Amino acid sequence: MSAWWSILILVVIIYIVISVLLYYLQEFFLFKPEKLPSDFQFFYENQVVEEYNLETRDGATINGLHFRVKKPLGVVLYLKGNSKSIKGWGKFAVDFTRNQYDVIMVDYRGFGKSTGKRSQKAIKHDLQFIYNTIRERVDEKYIILYGRSLGSGFATKLASMNNPKLLILDAPYYSLTKVTGRYMPFMPLSVILRYPMPTYKWLKYVNCPIRIIHGTNDKLIPFKSSVKLSRIKPKQTRLYPVIDGGHKNLNNFEEYHKILEEILVAKESQIDLSTTSLRVKHSAKK
């Protein structure tokens, strides 16, 4: 056997071993959970918050928080990113309660106090269960889905299967396969990735208004992913760029809060396009 054949076989073996390792260890790279003891007490200054636990069909427990306001305009189901727990994410509820919305945050399986074996299918079922529980108490026309980073895919999937008032995506990805492909371009991710999260596919079936917020300097999930998503259903989508915003610091930009307030509070008005320059053409140069 020639040396070239030996090298080729060695490369193939290494490639297969790496693929197998990525298949079984991908959760270590995708999820950065923070575990909380069962007796942990949540506290947020100047916020009225209630903790709850919901048991799923397979015996898992989903832990969540309900931030309450007087006379709410609706409720925001906030689906967080892939790190920590709602212990830290809870501080962002103020951005919605200040605009007179109740907020519900939950920890995915294996995060915080939530339990159960984690999978893309299991998380989707959990979130639909939570959505159904909210819907029993609140009409869908008052429910807003907010998906942040990892949560943007789950929020889109929920919106595609239900009829919420609004879908807000914060730093969304086109698909997780695309995101991870930037770092492992030669790996068979379409085969080994157990969390493909094809946001672009699910977005095609969303019927409510879609609002996308994304920092133009996002190094993890490029701004261009939101540009691509905004083109899927352009008539019902608005893209809000936060100039120079990164992936984890949009809340530090005044523009982000102005955008969020505009989305949550402003009333949409119908424009009589016949009175605009919509179909006016520039004269050709002679």
Sequence and secondary structure as in RCSB ss.txt:
>XXXX:A:sequence
MSAWWSILILVVIIYIVISVLLYYLQEFFLFKPEKLPSDFQFFYENQVVEEYNLETRDGATINGLHFRVKKPLGV
VLYLKGNSKSIKGWGKFAVDFTRNQYDVIMVDYRGFGKSTGKRSQKAIKHDLQFIYNTIRERVDEKYIILYGRSL
GSGFATKLASMNNPKLLILDAPYYSLTKVTGRYMPFMPLSVILRYPMPTYKWLKYVNCPIRIIHGTNDKLIPFKS
SVKLSRIKPKQTRLYPVIDGGHKNLNNFEEYHKILEEILVAKESQIDLSTTSLRVKHSAKK
>XXXX:A:secstr
  HHHHHHHHHHHHHHHHHHHHHHHHHHHH EE B  TT     TT EEEEEEEE TTS EEEEEEEE SS SEE
EEEE  SEE HHHHGGGGHHHHTTTEEEEEE  TTSBT  S   HHHHHHHHHHHHHHHHTTS GGGEEEEEETH
HHHHHHHHHHHS  SEEEEES  S HHHHHHTT TTS HHHH S    HHHHHTT  S EEEEEETT SSS HHH
HHHHHTTSGGGEEEEEETT  SS GGG HHHHHHHHHHHH       GGGSSTT       
